[in-house]
Amino acid sequence: MAETLDIAYLYARVCGAFSNMRLGDKAGELMQNSGGVVGLWRLLFDEEAPSIAEARLVFEAERRIIKRAIDNFVRLTKPFSDSSEFIRALISKYEISTIKSMLFRLRSGEPKPEATTYFSNIIGQALARWPRITDMFSDTPYSWLDSHWLDKIAMAENELDKQYYLELWKTALGLPRQKVGAIPELIRWEVIYQNIVWAIRMSRYYGLSKEDIADTLVYLPQEDTTSLALETFSYDLERIGSFDSWRLKKLLSNQTGMVLDVPALEIRVLEDLFFMVRRSLHLYPFSYTPIYCYFKLLDYETSLLLAVLESTRLSVTPEEKIKYVWIPGGGTA
């Protein structure tokens, strides 16, 4: 009985937290900020910005945005011990993002960063053993990383992404059957959509073939997560009308030209995944689905805030921000 009440409380808390996120109109208000990074700091954290160089201020703002999201997520999900491995797998997204940044610094010969936007024991070890990449990640899930990956960073990033989704999938399937809800289906669709975006980007920007791409897609055991991505090679990216028979033609509903606009496709993918998450939150309230939904909603908010911060740093006008930064829908859950 106590466990049932905890899960019901989780659902109610996630709904309440969603209504307070900086999405929709609240995000639009941030877009209108004309006070630069200092003004945005005040809006984000409800306090005056510290008197430090702008570059450092941007870094500290990034760190606080990410830390606040993770702290909120961990605080809300702490009572559910039998989902701890799944929760760690979700959060490892930020660890992997930090590792990607480290790889770029190592390749360019830059010194060890004084701090990172996300910190874990693995990140701490990597910093302590910098720049010996094999030692940095020894005895960790990333021990396969060595110096030869620095010559093919894009492939290293791809392998890290595949590792993330495979671990997330494994831990999701390890959740108690009566509590798993829509989580596997949501992960499956996220992987399908990420494969589609990856395939089209690699084809458009690098001219890679279907055969080149196939091995770089994310395959989930006993699930078809690749056919919709590979199917895109049957169409002409320079002629949007050629996609008329594509099974996911709905993802092209915001295209305005004759040639496929990849950034517009990415925005449409994010929109569709967002509404899947928002809908599933209500369809499976008495399961662990709200845990996954809460993480994704926080992830959307975090990505948006980081994009607003970066565009503010670059002095992008409010009109340009609204045009190029995707804003998830806000309001009540």
WOSUL-V408807 format. One record per run of one state. SS is the DSSP state (alpha for helix, beta for strand, coil for the rest). FROM is the first residue (numbers start at 1). TO is the last residue. Records with the same first field share a line. If there is no record, write none. Layout:
BEGIN
SS: FROM-TO  FROM-TO
END
This chain:
BEGIN
coil: 1-1  21-23  32-35  46-53  78-80  109-120  129-132  137-146  152-152  174-176  180-182  207-209  215-226  235-239  244-248  253-261  284-288  314-317  325-333
alpha: 2-20  24-31  36-45  54-77  81-108  121-128  133-136  147-151  153-173  177-179  183-206  210-214  227-234  240-243  249-252  262-283  289-313  318-324
END
